[in-house]
Amino acid sequence: MTDTPPPPPSRRRIVTSFLGGDRTPMWFTLIMLLAGAAGTYFLAPQVNAQFEAQKLRTDFVVRNYNDLRVKMEDFQGLYSVVAQKLVTGEPVQDEVLRLQELVARVGAQNLALLPMFTAEAGPRATAEVNAAMNGMINVIFANAGKVIETDEQVAAYQAEVMAATNALVVPLLELYVRIGEVGRLNPTEKNAQLTPDG
């Protein structure tokens, strides 16, 4: 009597045994490979695009904030010099031309910012900054050629200069906040009360 060989295992049994063995199941490995491939081809490009968009916004904020800060430092420093020269009667034509150039450069930069803002507060702040800078220059023009000698004349002139300078503070701070908002930096909102108590 001859032994009949056992029937070969069915394909189904072979596949089931292979996928469900004692080691890490092959089905799990296959699912992980498919998930990894899906992540590589579908998820990674989306994450990368979001990262690139945030990088562009951050670069925009850093570049424009620094450019605007430098221009405003130049403008405010030069304005202070011009304001003092008017009191002493020194010529200020060259400095006034430079002030006008800085206003034009800030205006051009602010115009370039407009497409990046997503709310009306940004464009409004840029317009208010330009108007405040022009108001400061108008104080210089209004007092050019005047004699500013007496204590009363000096006090009145300094009050005009201070009022024009203070008119720039709030819109400039607002503009800085709105630029930070473009980069999703969640800047602290400006405080309308900017003078110290007491």
C-alpha positions, 0 to 999 in steps of 0.5 A: 500500500503506497502512501498518497502524497498529501494534496498540494496546499491551495493557493488561497492557503499559501497566500493566507499563510504568507500574509498572516505568519508569526512575523509582522504580517505581510498585509500590515507591511503592504498597507504601510508601504501603500500609505507611505507611497500615498503620503509621498505622492499626495500629502508631502506636496501639499505640506511642502506647498504650505511650508513654501507659502509660509516661508514666502509670507515670512520673508515678505514680512521680514524684508518689508518690516526691515525696509520700512523700519530703516526708511522711517528711522531715516525720515524721523531722524532727518525730520528732527534735524530739519525742525531744529535747523528751522529754529536756528535759521539754517538753510534746510532745502537739501534736507527737505528734498531728502525728506520728500524723497523718503516720503516717496520711497515709503509711499512706493513701498506701501503701494507694493504692500497692498496686494498682500493685505487681506483686510482693509486695516492694512491699506488704511494704515498705509494711507494714514502713514503717508498722510502723516508723513506729508503732514510733518513736511507741511509743518516744515513748509509752513514755518520755512522763512519765518522768524522763530526767536521768542519763547512763545514762537519757539513753543508754538513751533515745537507744539506744531512739530510734536503734534505732527510727529505724534500723528505718525505714531498710531498709523505707523504702529498699525502698519507694522501690526498689519505687516506682521499679520500677513506673515501670520505672526499674530502680532499684539494689537496696537494700544490706542493709549500710547502716552504714559499715565500720570 
